[in-house]
């Protein structure tokens, strides 16, 4: 018979870097479109697992010389390759005990809500009154917090005592009742130093406007993120002045390369979602540097992360009237290229 300790041992042996368990009652009052009980009404436990992003995967972005590794190994490789193997194999072990288990990695691409939690218009309908519209999306950072894996920092990033902001998370919803871990009190790891706010290249993190919610009996607060601005800047683009046309993003003439992007045009996505040209400059790198300086991250290194002066790109010679490369160049996901690939 599996117990909580054995489940954790299995998760770690299968590839998770940290694991914690929350009882399903902690989701009482959750929005219906984010409630795991809408997926599994008889659920008893939610298992949260952290998969570390290698500090070394951030090195090339920090140096300004190698950007693809973070988006491939730190985003896509974990999300689409490594994490699924772990959660699937752990689910097998639980189902072998006669309890259903849902291996929930980082994919919820069919979700019925948009980036700010609103239902998409004309997308899906509830199968009957009282049920959520398909697909439900469990908020993974909040789930990890409710399972006791870490705390939600001011940037809304999950912070763990092992890696700070440097991980991606997956969960498992199961009918097996397991002993839960305590929830981490807010302020255990995040001291609101505002390093994330100052370093965010988009200015998408507000220092004064916040979101306040009650989670697991605690008052939790994080910055009110400008999701649209974050999404635009994440890929390395900045809007051009009115009346000017840019060529940075495929299918749009509204963007030019930002000071933190060395690319004339945004390269194609890696593993579908990997396109972090900003290299998580504020929410991950600045936060990690601050937490490491305070000595609150368990995964320690012999050398500090930031060892040289930070760089920026001079785009004063940017010419929006010229294409940097031909439309059909395979390095870019232009509509014309995609059409040829699907014909």
VMD Tcl script that draws the C-alpha trace (Angstrom):
set ca {
  {0.00 0.00 0.00}
  {1.34 3.38 -1.00}
  {1.49 6.12 1.61}
  {2.52 9.78 1.29}
  {6.18 9.09 2.02}
  {6.41 6.31 -0.57}
  {4.62 8.44 -3.18}
  {7.19 11.21 -2.64}
  {10.07 8.75 -2.89}
  {8.68 7.42 -6.16}
  {8.18 10.92 -7.60}
  {11.77 11.87 -6.78}
  {13.16 8.61 -8.17}
  {11.18 9.17 -11.39}
  {12.61 12.64 -12.01}
  {10.85 15.24 -9.87}
  {13.18 17.54 -7.93}
  {10.73 18.33 -5.14}
  {7.29 16.99 -4.26}
  {4.53 17.90 -1.84}
  {0.90 16.89 -1.21}
  {-2.26 18.89 -0.54}
  {-5.68 17.67 0.59}
  {-8.54 18.47 -1.77}
  {-10.48 20.45 0.86}
  {-7.94 23.26 0.38}
  {-9.64 24.05 -2.93}
  {-12.92 24.96 -1.24}
  {-14.13 28.22 -2.80}
  {-11.91 27.91 -5.88}
  {-13.27 29.36 -9.16}
  {-15.23 26.63 -10.91}
  {-13.00 26.78 -14.02}
  {-9.89 26.15 -11.88}
  {-11.25 23.61 -9.42}
  {-9.65 20.13 -9.69}
  {-12.87 18.64 -8.26}
  {-14.58 19.61 -11.50}
  {-12.20 17.22 -13.23}
  {-12.26 14.48 -10.59}
  {-15.25 14.89 -8.24}
  {-14.05 12.11 -5.91}
  {-10.50 13.49 -5.66}
  {-8.86 13.34 -2.23}
  {-5.33 14.63 -2.89}
  {-3.31 16.81 -5.23}
  {0.37 15.99 -5.61}
  {2.60 18.88 -6.74}
  {6.03 18.35 -8.27}
  {8.80 20.81 -9.10}
  {11.13 20.24 -12.05}
  {14.15 22.46 -11.81}
  {15.28 24.77 -14.58}
  {19.04 24.43 -14.76}
  {20.82 27.58 -13.63}
  {23.16 26.85 -16.52}
  {20.27 27.11 -19.00}
  {20.07 30.79 -18.04}
  {23.80 31.34 -18.55}
  {23.71 31.94 -22.30}
  {20.94 34.55 -21.93}
  {22.85 36.23 -19.12}
  {25.93 36.40 -21.36}
  {23.90 37.42 -24.41}
  {25.27 34.60 -26.56}
  {23.00 31.53 -26.36}
  {19.26 32.03 -26.03}
  {17.72 28.81 -27.34}
  {18.75 26.56 -24.47}
  {16.50 28.27 -21.92}
  {13.47 28.09 -24.20}
  {14.16 24.50 -25.24}
  {15.53 22.82 -22.11}
  {14.09 25.21 -19.53}
  {10.63 25.42 -21.13}
  {9.80 22.91 -23.82}
  {12.10 20.06 -22.83}
  {10.67 19.99 -19.32}
  {7.07 20.65 -20.32}
  {6.72 18.29 -23.27}
  {9.33 15.58 -22.60}
  {10.66 15.27 -19.08}
  {7.67 16.18 -16.91}
  {5.12 13.96 -18.73}
  {7.27 10.86 -18.20}
  {7.43 11.50 -14.46}
  {3.75 12.28 -13.88}
  {2.60 9.42 -16.13}
  {4.78 6.84 -14.38}
  {3.73 8.07 -10.94}
  {0.09 7.86 -12.03}
  {0.70 4.25 -13.05}
  {1.95 3.41 -9.56}
  {-1.14 4.96 -7.95}
  {-3.56 3.32 -10.38}
  {-1.90 -0.03 -9.68}
  {-3.19 0.46 -6.13}
  {-6.76 0.82 -7.46}
  {-7.11 4.63 -7.27}
  {-7.59 6.86 -10.30}
  {-4.85 9.40 -10.93}
  {-4.69 12.21 -13.50}
  {-1.15 12.99 -14.70}
  {-1.42 16.74 -15.17}
  {1.79 18.15 -16.61}
  {2.05 21.70 -17.84}
  {-0.28 21.36 -20.82}
  {-3.79 22.78 -20.72}
  {-3.94 24.16 -24.25}
  {-7.68 23.51 -24.61}
  {-8.63 25.57 -21.54}
  {-11.91 27.47 -21.64}
  {-10.53 30.57 -19.92}
  {-8.13 33.14 -21.33}
  {-4.98 34.57 -19.76}
  {-6.91 36.71 -17.31}
  {-9.37 34.01 -16.24}
  {-12.37 34.97 -18.39}
  {-14.40 32.43 -20.36}
  {-13.60 32.44 -24.05}
  {-16.57 33.48 -26.17}
  {-18.20 30.77 -28.27}
  {-15.56 28.23 -27.31}
  {-17.20 25.47 -25.23}
  {-20.37 24.72 -23.26}
  {-20.89 22.97 -19.94}
  {-22.31 19.48 -20.45}
  {-24.93 20.19 -17.78}
  {-25.80 22.91 -15.24}
  {-23.37 23.19 -12.35}
  {-20.39 21.87 -14.27}
  {-17.46 23.84 -15.60}
  {-17.00 24.50 -19.29}
  {-14.42 22.20 -20.86}
  {-11.53 22.40 -20.48}
  {-10.88 23.19 -16.82}
  {-7.44 24.67 -16.13}
  {-6.03 24.11 -12.65}
  {-3.72 27.04 -11.84}
  {-0.47 25.17 -11.27}
  {1.30 27.73 -9.11}
  {-1.68 28.06 -6.80}
  {-2.04 24.27 -6.72}
  {1.63 23.94 -5.78}
  {1.19 26.51 -3.03}
  {-1.87 24.71 -1.65}
  {0.11 21.46 -1.68}
  {2.87 23.04 0.40}
  {5.54 22.98 -2.32}
  {6.47 26.65 -1.89}
  {5.01 30.14 -1.74}
  {3.79 32.53 -4.39}
  {6.20 35.44 -4.67}
  {5.31 39.05 -5.40}
  {5.84 38.38 -9.11}
  {3.30 35.51 -8.89}
  {6.12 33.06 -9.59}
  {6.18 29.98 -7.40}
  {9.19 30.14 -5.08}
  {10.52 26.94 -3.53}
  {13.15 26.61 -0.80}
  {15.18 24.37 -3.11}
  {15.34 26.52 -6.27}
  {13.63 29.86 -5.64}
  {11.79 30.81 -8.88}
  {13.78 28.35 -10.98}
  {11.37 25.52 -11.75}
  {8.35 24.43 -13.70}
  {5.62 22.54 -11.93}
  {3.25 19.70 -12.65}
  {0.52 18.13 -10.54}
  {-1.41 14.92 -10.13}
  {-5.03 14.73 -9.02}
  {-5.93 11.43 -7.37}
  {-8.67 9.62 -5.49}
  {-6.03 8.26 -3.12}
  {-6.13 9.95 0.28}
  {-2.62 10.92 1.31}
  {-1.27 12.76 4.33}
  {-0.98 16.44 3.34}
  {2.00 18.73 3.86}
  {1.66 22.07 5.66}
  {1.11 25.20 3.57}
  {4.06 27.60 3.56}
  {3.24 30.91 5.23}
  {3.53 33.95 2.93}
  {6.78 35.81 3.53}
  {8.80 32.67 4.24}
  {10.85 33.13 1.06}
  {9.71 36.37 -0.62}
  {10.77 39.54 1.23}
  {9.25 41.90 -1.35}
  {12.63 43.26 -2.37}
  {10.98 44.32 -5.69}
  {13.96 43.09 -7.72}
  {11.44 41.45 -10.08}
  {9.59 44.74 -10.57}
  {12.74 46.76 -11.25}
  {14.24 44.25 -13.67}
  {11.16 43.32 -15.71}
  {11.99 44.64 -19.20}
  {8.30 45.13 -19.96}
  {7.50 47.07 -16.80}
  {4.61 44.61 -16.53}
  {4.88 44.11 -12.77}
  {3.29 46.85 -10.70}
  {4.79 47.71 -7.33}
  {1.56 49.25 -6.04}
  {-1.35 47.53 -7.82}
  {-1.81 44.04 -6.41}
  {-4.15 41.05 -6.35}
  {-5.23 39.76 -2.93}
  {-6.78 36.34 -2.38}
  {-7.42 33.94 0.49}
  {-5.66 30.63 -0.12}
  {-5.45 27.80 2.37}
  {-6.38 30.10 5.23}
  {-3.70 32.68 4.39}
  {-3.99 36.13 2.83}
  {-1.85 35.92 -0.30}
  {-0.91 38.92 -2.43}
  {0.98 39.36 -5.68}
  {1.51 42.07 -8.27}
  {-1.27 42.82 -10.73}
  {0.57 41.69 -13.85}
  {-0.09 43.41 -17.16}
  {-0.53 40.08 -18.93}
  {-0.73 41.54 -22.42}
  {2.42 43.61 -22.00}
  {4.24 40.64 -20.48}
  {3.22 38.43 -23.39}
  {4.37 40.98 -25.96}
  {7.72 41.61 -24.32}
  {8.42 37.99 -23.38}
  {9.20 37.24 -27.03}
  {11.65 40.12 -27.40}
  {9.54 42.71 -29.19}
  {8.58 46.28 -28.44}
  {5.82 48.24 -30.16}
  {6.92 50.69 -32.84}
  {5.85 54.35 -32.70}
  {2.53 55.22 -34.31}
  {2.82 55.48 -38.07}
  {5.89 53.24 -38.20}
  {5.95 49.61 -39.29}
  {8.09 46.87 -37.81}
  {9.02 43.37 -38.87}
  {10.04 41.63 -35.62}
  {7.00 39.41 -35.09}
  {5.60 37.15 -37.84}
  {2.18 38.27 -39.00}
  {2.41 41.70 -37.36}
  {3.94 45.03 -38.35}
  {3.56 46.53 -34.86}
  {6.83 45.38 -33.30}
  {10.55 45.93 -33.58}
  {13.33 44.20 -31.60}
  {13.69 45.38 -28.01}
  {16.94 46.37 -26.30}
  {17.13 42.92 -24.69}
  {16.68 40.97 -27.94}
  {19.71 40.38 -30.20}
  {17.50 39.05 -32.99}
  {16.31 41.07 -35.98}
  {13.20 38.90 -36.00}
  {11.74 36.58 -33.39}
  {13.03 33.04 -33.97}
  {10.55 30.20 -34.28}
  {9.12 28.67 -31.12}
  {10.91 25.70 -29.60}
  {8.69 22.83 -28.45}
  {5.59 24.89 -29.25}
  {5.80 27.33 -26.31}
  {9.51 28.08 -25.88}
  {10.05 31.69 -26.97}
  {11.50 33.38 -23.89}
  {13.78 35.92 -25.56}
  {13.60 38.15 -22.46}
  {15.10 35.25 -20.53}
  {12.76 35.93 -17.59}
  {15.02 38.85 -16.72}
  {12.93 40.08 -13.79}
  {10.62 37.32 -12.56}
  {13.32 34.63 -12.55}
  {16.86 35.96 -12.93}
  {16.58 39.07 -10.75}
  {14.54 37.17 -8.15}
  {17.02 34.29 -8.12}
  {19.99 36.65 -7.72}
  {18.28 38.37 -4.80}
  {17.31 35.11 -3.08}
  {20.77 33.61 -3.56}
  {22.33 36.73 -2.01}
  {20.08 36.25 1.03}
  {21.05 32.60 1.28}
  {17.48 31.27 1.16}
  {17.89 28.87 -1.79}
  {19.00 25.34 -0.99}
  {20.54 24.65 -4.42}
  {23.84 26.50 -3.90}
  {26.71 27.27 -6.28}
  {30.39 28.11 -5.95}
  {30.09 31.24 -8.10}
  {27.48 34.04 -8.13}
  {25.19 34.04 -11.14}
  {25.87 37.61 -12.31}
  {29.59 37.93 -12.98}
  {29.77 40.61 -15.67}
  {28.10 43.90 -16.52}
  {24.60 43.47 -17.93}
  {24.31 44.04 -21.66}
  {21.82 45.78 -23.95}
  {21.42 45.99 -27.72}
  {21.71 49.25 -29.62}
  {18.95 49.24 -32.24}
  {19.42 52.88 -33.26}
  {20.25 51.63 -36.77}
  {16.94 49.77 -36.99}
  {15.39 50.25 -40.43}
  {11.73 49.22 -40.50}
  {11.62 49.52 -44.28}
  {13.95 46.56 -44.79}
  {13.44 42.88 -44.16}
  {16.29 41.42 -42.15}
  {15.91 38.04 -43.87}
  {13.72 36.67 -46.66}
  {10.20 35.62 -45.75}
  {10.84 31.93 -46.38}
  {13.83 31.65 -44.04}
  {13.19 28.50 -41.90}
  {14.51 30.20 -38.77}
  {11.27 32.17 -38.53}
  {7.66 31.05 -38.26}
  {6.24 33.31 -40.97}
  {2.74 32.54 -42.22}
  {4.10 31.89 -45.71}
  {6.57 29.33 -44.38}
  {3.96 27.60 -42.24}
  {1.57 27.37 -45.23}
  {4.23 25.66 -47.35}
  {4.97 23.20 -44.54}
  {1.30 22.20 -44.25}
  {0.45 22.05 -47.97}
}
mol new
graphics top color blue
foreach p $ca { graphics top sphere $p radius 0.5 }
foreach p [lrange $ca 0 end-1] q [lrange $ca 1 end] { graphics top cylinder $p $q radius 0.2 }
display resetview
